[in-house]
Structures are given as structure tokens and as C-alpha cells.
Amino acid sequence: MKFFILAGGYGHRAEPLSLIKPKPVFPLNGMPLLTLLLQQLRAQDWSEGFINPQHLGEQVVAAADGYGIHFIREKELSGSRVLRQALPFFTDWLLAVNGDTFLEIPLTGLLEKTTATDVDGVLLVRPDHTSNYAGLCVDVDGFLESDGPQPGSGLMYAGVALFRKKAVEKIDEANFFKSIQKNRLRFQTVLYDGIWLDVGTPEMYFQANWEYKTYCSDPQPNAFSGNVEISPASRVEKSVLWENSRIGPGVHLSECIVTGNLRLENTSHSGQIISQQGVFPLF
């Protein structure tokens, strides 16, 4: 089987961070999110797949270097319809993964649901008690109900799905849930309650770093990417520093994101995003 990591969105809600990096390349504790997903898939012997780089696409390509990825480029984003471009290259099932969330993909549990001949696909769902996401309704047998997303249902799509080939052929909407509903496709569900990190806004991305550090049992107080230098005459507390950040003397940072490729001296910031483009509130 092959996988498709969806990585083409512009990430407007994540600005100004997404003006510097595309969301799939946002580092979690120093490692690009996309690379973490690819490592996970490779560890479970999923070695061939597709990615659709678009916004700042060269960074997506670089983060996937060495993983044997086939890149699918569109002139204009087509949403879920991009999955159809993989049709000539797989015969049975396609795994689709959102490139802007981190989770432990339960591949075994998803694959167990594909043995029934009346199943067109399998969705990973998770509890959502916030109603911040489009809700999903599931019947007593675990099948997605045909009414489509339902606010306040208590369940949400977790960003991973298995599609039978004939289901991919019927994706004719930017949002594949509309195609499922219109074509009355039968999708089973798998309930997931593990780590799930959304980097959709700067604040969510910042918090995701600390949840990921807890997940990794990393006791370090900050989240640094590569080639970061910190002067002993500075103080950095609970902050995220992207690559090539130089923190000189007289700097105090608390709960900040430094977007890299810049040097700071004799300045103090709290709860801010510091970039070459300027300083912005984080919270």
C-alpha cells in the first residue's frame, strides 16, 4: 500500500509563522513535523508515498529528502481531489494523512477494518469536547453516518484515512466528506485517543511543542532547532527557536518563538513571535 501526505495548504491562520515555513515543516522540538510523520511511516514499513508541495514547496521537498517520495504539484490547489492523481500508482488502498497534525498513526487498527468487502474506507476519529472542529456522527456499528459533519457530536476527524481505490475515484469535491455523502460511500471508523497535536495557529503550535516534549520525555526547558547559539549572558525560558538563531548577550526571552536566521542582542521579549519581518504577539 501507498500513502499520501497532504501538505499543500497555505496555513493563513498560522501567519506570520506560515509566511516563513509551511505548516508541515514547523519543527516540533527541533524536528520538522513532516519528517516525524515520514519516520513513523517508514518504521512501520510504509516506504512509498506521495506529497503535494505547494506553499513554500521547496521546504516541503527538503524535509522529505531521502524518503523516496513522489511529489505531485498542482497549478491550483484542488483540496482532496489531489488524491486522484495517485490513482495510476496504486491498486487497492491509499492511506491519506494530514501533514499539519502530529499523532501516532494506528496503522494496524485501521488496516483491520479493510477486510470487509462492503467497506469503502476507514476514518480515524477522536473525541472532541471543544466543538472547535467539524463533528462526525457514527452509528452503532462504527460506520460514518451519511448526514455529514455535525457540530457538537463529540467526535472529529483525526486527519488519517484509508481509501479503497474506487472511493478515491469518486472524490470530486475539495472536501472528501462531501464526496462520501454524495456517493453514499460506506466508511468505517477507528477511535483514537492518543497524542494529537494541531499546529494550526501560532499559539497552538507553541503549545504543541511542550506536549510533544512531554510525549518524548524530554526534560529540556526549550525547543531548539539546529545551529542555535545562546550566549551565557542571556536568559531563554520556555521558548521555541528555529534554526540559525543567535541569542547574544543581554537578551531575555520568555514564552517566545524566534523564527530563525537572525541575531538578537540586549532585548527582552515575553509572549511574542520574533522574526526578520518584525515582532508579533504570540498569545
TORKOL-4160 file (C-alpha; in steps of 0.2 Angstrom, whole numbers, padded with zeros to 4 digits, m for minus):
283
<pt num="1" X="0000" Y="0000" Z="0000"/>
<pt num="2" X="0005" Y="0018" Z="m0003"/>
<pt num="3" X="0002" Y="0034" Z="0007"/>
<pt num="4" X="m0002" Y="0052" Z="0003"/>
<pt num="5" X="0003" Y="0066" Z="0015"/>
<pt num="6" X="m0007" Y="0081" Z="0011"/>
<pt num="7" X="0004" Y="0096" Z="0013"/>
<pt num="8" X="m0002" Y="0109" Z="0001"/>
<pt num="9" X="m0012" Y="0122" Z="0011"/>
<pt num="10" X="m0007" Y="0140" Z="0014"/>
<pt num="11" X="m0010" Y="0140" Z="0033"/>
<pt num="12" X="m0017" Y="0158" Z="0034"/>
<pt num="13" X="m0022" Y="0155" Z="0052"/>
<pt num="14" X="m0004" Y="0151" Z="0056"/>
<pt num="15" X="0003" Y="0168" Z="0050"/>
<pt num="16" X="0015" Y="0175" Z="0052"/>
<pt num="17" X="0024" Y="0159" Z="0055"/>
<pt num="18" X="0017" Y="0151" Z="0039"/>
<pt num="19" X="0024" Y="0166" Z="0029"/>
<pt num="20" X="0042" Y="0159" Z="0034"/>
<pt num="21" X="0038" Y="0140" Z="0034"/>
<pt num="22" X="0024" Y="0129" Z="0028"/>
<pt num="23" X="0014" Y="0121" Z="0042"/>
<pt num="24" X="0021" Y="0103" Z="0038"/>
<pt num="25" X="0038" Y="0110" Z="0041"/>
<pt num="26" X="0035" Y="0118" Z="0058"/>
<pt num="27" X="0048" Y="0110" Z="0069"/>
<pt num="28" X="0042" Y="0101" Z="0085"/>
<pt num="29" X="0056" Y="0101" Z="0097"/>
<pt num="30" X="0068" Y="0104" Z="0083"/>
<pt num="31" X="0062" Y="0092" Z="0070"/>
<pt num="32" X="0050" Y="0096" Z="0055"/>
<pt num="33" X="0033" Y="0089" Z="0058"/>
<pt num="34" X="0033" Y="0081" Z="0041"/>
<pt num="35" X="0049" Y="0072" Z="0044"/>
<pt num="36" X="0042" Y="0065" Z="0060"/>
<pt num="37" X="0027" Y="0058" Z="0051"/>
<pt num="38" X="0038" Y="0050" Z="0037"/>
<pt num="39" X="0049" Y="0042" Z="0051"/>
<pt num="40" X="0034" Y="0035" Z="0059"/>
<pt num="41" X="0028" Y="0028" Z="0042"/>
<pt num="42" X="0045" Y="0021" Z="0037"/>
<pt num="43" X="0046" Y="0012" Z="0054"/>
<pt num="44" X="0030" Y="0003" Z="0050"/>
<pt num="45" X="0037" Y="m0002" Z="0033"/>
<pt num="46" X="0027" Y="0011" Z="0023"/>
<pt num="47" X="0041" Y="0016" Z="0011"/>
<pt num="48" X="0032" Y="0023" Z="m0004"/>
<pt num="49" X="0021" Y="0038" Z="m0005"/>
<pt num="50" X="0016" Y="0055" Z="m0012"/>
<pt num="51" X="0016" Y="0073" Z="m0005"/>
<pt num="52" X="0009" Y="0088" Z="m0014"/>
<pt num="53" X="0020" Y="0103" Z="m0010"/>
<pt num="54" X="0013" Y="0120" Z="m0014"/>
<pt num="55" X="0015" Y="0135" Z="m0002"/>
<pt num="56" X="0034" Y="0137" Z="0000"/>
<pt num="57" X="0035" Y="0119" Z="m0008"/>
<pt num="58" X="0054" Y="0119" Z="m0008"/>
<pt num="59" X="0054" Y="0117" Z="0011"/>
<pt num="60" X="0042" Y="0103" Z="0010"/>
<pt num="61" X="0053" Y="0094" Z="m0003"/>
<pt num="62" X="0069" Y="0097" Z="0008"/>
<pt num="63" X="0060" Y="0090" Z="0024"/>
<pt num="64" X="0055" Y="0074" Z="0014"/>
<pt num="65" X="0073" Y="0071" Z="0007"/>
<pt num="66" X="0079" Y="0053" Z="0007"/>
<pt num="67" X="0061" Y="0046" Z="0009"/>
<pt num="68" X="0058" Y="0041" Z="m0009"/>
<pt num="69" X="0043" Y="0052" Z="m0011"/>
<pt num="70" X="0034" Y="0056" Z="m0027"/>
<pt num="71" X="0029" Y="0074" Z="m0027"/>
<pt num="72" X="0013" Y="0079" Z="m0035"/>
<pt num="73" X="0012" Y="0098" Z="m0040"/>
<pt num="74" X="m0004" Y="0107" Z="m0044"/>
<pt num="75" X="m0006" Y="0124" Z="m0053"/>
<pt num="76" X="m0020" Y="0127" Z="m0041"/>
<pt num="77" X="m0025" Y="0118" Z="m0025"/>
<pt num="78" X="m0039" Y="0106" Z="m0028"/>
<pt num="79" X="m0041" Y="0100" Z="m0010"/>
<pt num="80" X="m0045" Y="0082" Z="m0008"/>
<pt num="81" X="m0046" Y="0080" Z="m0026"/>
<pt num="82" X="m0027" Y="0079" Z="m0027"/>
<pt num="83" X="m0028" Y="0061" Z="m0021"/>
<pt num="84" X="m0035" Y="0056" Z="m0038"/>
<pt num="85" X="m0018" Y="0060" Z="m0045"/>
<pt num="86" X="m0011" Y="0045" Z="m0036"/>
<pt num="87" X="m0024" Y="0033" Z="m0045"/>
<pt num="88" X="m0012" Y="0026" Z="m0058"/>
<pt num="89" X="0001" Y="0021" Z="m0045"/>
<pt num="90" X="m0009" Y="0010" Z="m0033"/>
<pt num="91" X="m0021" Y="m0005" Z="m0034"/>
<pt num="92" X="m0030" Y="m0007" Z="m0018"/>
<pt num="93" X="m0030" Y="0005" Z="m0004"/>
<pt num="94" X="m0022" Y="0023" Z="m0001"/>
<pt num="95" X="m0018" Y="0030" Z="0016"/>
<pt num="96" X="m0021" Y="0049" Z="0017"/>
<pt num="97" X="m0013" Y="0059" Z="0031"/>
<pt num="98" X="m0015" Y="0077" Z="0035"/>
<pt num="99" X="0003" Y="0085" Z="0035"/>
<pt num="100" X="m0001" Y="0098" Z="0048"/>
<pt num="101" X="m0005" Y="0087" Z="0064"/>
<pt num="102" X="0006" Y="0075" Z="0074"/>
<pt num="103" X="m0001" Y="0059" Z="0080"/>
<pt num="104" X="0004" Y="0041" Z="0082"/>
<pt num="105" X="m0004" Y="0033" Z="0067"/>
<pt num="106" X="m0013" Y="0017" Z="0072"/>
<pt num="107" X="m0010" Y="0008" Z="0056"/>
<pt num="108" X="m0014" Y="m0010" Z="0062"/>
<pt num="109" X="m0031" Y="m0004" Z="0069"/>
<pt num="110" X="m0035" Y="0005" Z="0053"/>
<pt num="111" X="m0030" Y="m0010" Z="0042"/>
<pt num="112" X="m0041" Y="m0022" Z="0052"/>
<pt num="113" X="m0056" Y="m0013" Z="0046"/>
<pt num="114" X="m0052" Y="m0015" Z="0027"/>
<pt num="115" X="m0055" Y="m0034" Z="0027"/>
<pt num="116" X="m0074" Y="m0032" Z="0024"/>
<pt num="117" X="m0079" Y="m0031" Z="0006"/>
<pt num="118" X="m0093" Y="m0018" Z="0010"/>
<pt num="119" X="m0081" Y="m0005" Z="0017"/>
<pt num="120" X="m0076" Y="0009" Z="0005"/>
<pt num="121" X="m0064" Y="0017" Z="0018"/>
<pt num="122" X="m0059" Y="0019" Z="0036"/>
<pt num="123" X="m0058" Y="0036" Z="0045"/>
<pt num="124" X="m0048" Y="0039" Z="0061"/>
<pt num="125" X="m0059" Y="0049" Z="0073"/>
<pt num="126" X="m0055" Y="0056" Z="0090"/>
<pt num="127" X="m0066" Y="0064" Z="0105"/>
<pt num="128" X="m0068" Y="0082" Z="0103"/>
<pt num="129" X="m0076" Y="0091" Z="0118"/>
<pt num="130" X="m0072" Y="0108" Z="0112"/>
<pt num="131" X="m0084" Y="0109" Z="0097"/>
<pt num="132" X="m0069" Y="0118" Z="0088"/>
<pt num="133" X="m0069" Y="0106" Z="0074"/>
<pt num="134" X="m0082" Y="0099" Z="0062"/>
<pt num="135" X="m0091" Y="0085" Z="0071"/>
<pt num="136" X="m0094" Y="0067" Z="0064"/>
<pt num="137" X="m0109" Y="0056" Z="0068"/>
<pt num="138" X="m0105" Y="0037" Z="0069"/>
<pt num="139" X="m0119" Y="0023" Z="0070"/>
<pt num="140" X="m0119" Y="0008" Z="0082"/>
<pt num="141" X="m0108" Y="m0002" Z="0070"/>
<pt num="142" X="m0095" Y="0011" Z="0069"/>
<pt num="143" X="m0100" Y="0017" Z="0051"/>
<pt num="144" X="m0100" Y="0036" Z="0047"/>
<pt num="145" X="m0117" Y="0042" Z="0046"/>
<pt num="146" X="m0122" Y="0049" Z="0029"/>
<pt num="147" X="m0128" Y="0066" Z="0036"/>
<pt num="148" X="m0111" Y="0073" Z="0035"/>
<pt num="149" X="m0102" Y="0084" Z="0049"/>
<pt num="150" X="m0112" Y="0088" Z="0064"/>
<pt num="151" X="m0107" Y="0101" Z="0076"/>
<pt num="152" X="m0106" Y="0096" Z="0094"/>
<pt num="153" X="m0107" Y="0077" Z="0090"/>
<pt num="154" X="m0092" Y="0074" Z="0102"/>
<pt num="155" X="m0081" Y="0066" Z="0088"/>
<pt num="156" X="m0070" Y="0073" Z="0075"/>
<pt num="157" X="m0059" Y="0068" Z="0060"/>
<pt num="158" X="m0041" Y="0065" Z="0066"/>
<pt num="159" X="m0033" Y="0068" Z="0050"/>
<pt num="160" X="m0029" Y="0050" Z="0044"/>
<pt num="161" X="m0040" Y="0039" Z="0032"/>
<pt num="162" X="m0039" Y="0024" Z="0021"/>
<pt num="163" X="m0047" Y="0025" Z="0005"/>
<pt num="164" X="m0052" Y="0010" Z="m0006"/>
<pt num="165" X="m0047" Y="0014" Z="m0024"/>
<pt num="166" X="m0065" Y="0015" Z="m0030"/>
<pt num="167" X="m0068" Y="0028" Z="m0016"/>
<pt num="168" X="m0053" Y="0039" Z="m0022"/>
<pt num="169" X="m0061" Y="0038" Z="m0040"/>
<pt num="170" X="m0077" Y="0046" Z="m0033"/>
<pt num="171" X="m0068" Y="0061" Z="m0024"/>
<pt num="172" X="m0075" Y="0075" Z="m0035"/>
<pt num="173" X="m0076" Y="0088" Z="m0021"/>
<pt num="174" X="m0062" Y="0098" Z="m0012"/>
<pt num="175" X="m0068" Y="0091" Z="0004"/>
<pt num="176" X="m0069" Y="0072" Z="0003"/>
<pt num="177" X="m0083" Y="0071" Z="0016"/>
<pt num="178" X="m0095" Y="0079" Z="0003"/>
<pt num="179" X="m0090" Y="0066" Z="m0009"/>
<pt num="180" X="m0093" Y="0052" Z="0004"/>
<pt num="181" X="m0110" Y="0059" Z="0007"/>
<pt num="182" X="m0115" Y="0062" Z="m0011"/>
<pt num="183" X="m0110" Y="0045" Z="m0017"/>
<pt num="184" X="m0116" Y="0036" Z="m0001"/>
<pt num="185" X="m0099" Y="0028" Z="0002"/>
<pt num="186" X="m0098" Y="0017" Z="0017"/>
<pt num="187" X="m0084" Y="0022" Z="0029"/>
<pt num="188" X="m0079" Y="0013" Z="0045"/>
<pt num="189" X="m0071" Y="0022" Z="0059"/>
<pt num="190" X="m0057" Y="0019" Z="0072"/>
<pt num="191" X="m0057" Y="0028" Z="0088"/>
<pt num="192" X="m0041" Y="0036" Z="0093"/>
<pt num="193" X="m0037" Y="0044" Z="0110"/>
<pt num="194" X="m0018" Y="0046" Z="0109"/>
<pt num="195" X="m0007" Y="0061" Z="0106"/>
<pt num="196" X="m0014" Y="0073" Z="0093"/>
<pt num="197" X="m0006" Y="0090" Z="0090"/>
<pt num="198" X="m0013" Y="0103" Z="0079"/>
<pt num="199" X="m0001" Y="0117" Z="0073"/>
<pt num="200" X="m0015" Y="0127" Z="0065"/>
<pt num="201" X="m0011" Y="0144" Z="0074"/>
<pt num="202" X="0005" Y="0151" Z="0082"/>
<pt num="203" X="m0002" Y="0148" Z="0099"/>
<pt num="204" X="m0007" Y="0130" Z="0096"/>
<pt num="205" X="0010" Y="0127" Z="0088"/>
<pt num="206" X="0019" Y="0134" Z="0103"/>
<pt num="207" X="0008" Y="0123" Z="0115"/>
<pt num="208" X="0011" Y="0108" Z="0104"/>
<pt num="209" X="0030" Y="0109" Z="0107"/>
<pt num="210" X="0028" Y="0107" Z="0125"/>
<pt num="211" X="0015" Y="0092" Z="0123"/>
<pt num="212" X="0027" Y="0084" Z="0111"/>
<pt num="213" X="0042" Y="0086" Z="0123"/>
<pt num="214" X="0031" Y="0078" Z="0137"/>
<pt num="215" X="0027" Y="0064" Z="0124"/>
<pt num="216" X="0046" Y="0062" Z="0121"/>
<pt num="217" X="0050" Y="0063" Z="0140"/>
<pt num="218" X="0062" Y="0077" Z="0135"/>
<pt num="219" X="0066" Y="0087" Z="0151"/>
<pt num="220" X="0075" Y="0102" Z="0142"/>
<pt num="221" X="0066" Y="0118" Z="0145"/>
<pt num="222" X="0066" Y="0125" Z="0127"/>
<pt num="223" X="0064" Y="0118" Z="0110"/>
<pt num="224" X="0078" Y="0122" Z="0098"/>
<pt num="225" X="0081" Y="0118" Z="0080"/>
<pt num="226" X="0098" Y="0116" Z="0073"/>
<pt num="227" X="0113" Y="0128" Z="0074"/>
<pt num="228" X="0106" Y="0138" Z="0088"/>
<pt num="229" X="0118" Y="0148" Z="0098"/>
<pt num="230" X="0114" Y="0155" Z="0116"/>
<pt num="231" X="0126" Y="0167" Z="0125"/>
<pt num="232" X="0129" Y="0163" Z="0143"/>
<pt num="233" X="0125" Y="0181" Z="0147"/>
<pt num="234" X="0107" Y="0179" Z="0141"/>
<pt num="235" X="0091" Y="0170" Z="0148"/>
<pt num="236" X="0079" Y="0160" Z="0137"/>
<pt num="237" X="0064" Y="0152" Z="0146"/>
<pt num="238" X="0051" Y="0141" Z="0138"/>
<pt num="239" X="0054" Y="0147" Z="0120"/>
<pt num="240" X="0055" Y="0139" Z="0103"/>
<pt num="241" X="0070" Y="0144" Z="0092"/>
<pt num="242" X="0071" Y="0139" Z="0074"/>
<pt num="243" X="0087" Y="0136" Z="0065"/>
<pt num="244" X="0101" Y="0148" Z="0064"/>
<pt num="245" X="0095" Y="0159" Z="0079"/>
<pt num="246" X="0109" Y="0168" Z="0088"/>
<pt num="247" X="0105" Y="0174" Z="0105"/>
<pt num="248" X="0118" Y="0187" Z="0110"/>
<pt num="249" X="0122" Y="0195" Z="0127"/>
<pt num="250" X="0108" Y="0205" Z="0137"/>
<pt num="251" X="0094" Y="0195" Z="0129"/>
<pt num="252" X="0079" Y="0189" Z="0140"/>
<pt num="253" X="0066" Y="0178" Z="0131"/>
<pt num="254" X="0051" Y="0170" Z="0140"/>
<pt num="255" X="0037" Y="0160" Z="0130"/>
<pt num="256" X="0043" Y="0166" Z="0113"/>
<pt num="257" X="0045" Y="0159" Z="0096"/>
<pt num="258" X="0061" Y="0165" Z="0086"/>
<pt num="259" X="0059" Y="0161" Z="0068"/>
<pt num="260" X="0077" Y="0159" Z="0065"/>
<pt num="261" X="0091" Y="0166" Z="0054"/>
<pt num="262" X="0093" Y="0182" Z="0065"/>
<pt num="263" X="0103" Y="0188" Z="0079"/>
<pt num="264" X="0096" Y="0196" Z="0095"/>
<pt num="265" X="0106" Y="0207" Z="0107"/>
<pt num="266" X="0101" Y="0217" Z="0123"/>
<pt num="267" X="0082" Y="0215" Z="0121"/>
<pt num="268" X="0068" Y="0207" Z="0131"/>
<pt num="269" X="0053" Y="0199" Z="0125"/>
<pt num="270" X="0038" Y="0189" Z="0133"/>
<pt num="271" X="0024" Y="0180" Z="0123"/>
<pt num="272" X="0030" Y="0186" Z="0106"/>
<pt num="273" X="0035" Y="0180" Z="0089"/>
<pt num="274" X="0052" Y="0187" Z="0084"/>
<pt num="275" X="0056" Y="0186" Z="0065"/>
<pt num="276" X="0065" Y="0196" Z="0052"/>
<pt num="277" X="0049" Y="0203" Z="0047"/>
<pt num="278" X="0045" Y="0211" Z="0064"/>
<pt num="279" X="0039" Y="0206" Z="0082"/>
<pt num="280" X="0021" Y="0200" Z="0084"/>
<pt num="281" X="0010" Y="0195" Z="0098"/>
<pt num="282" X="0010" Y="0176" Z="0101"/>
<pt num="283" X="m0005" Y="0174" Z="0113"/>
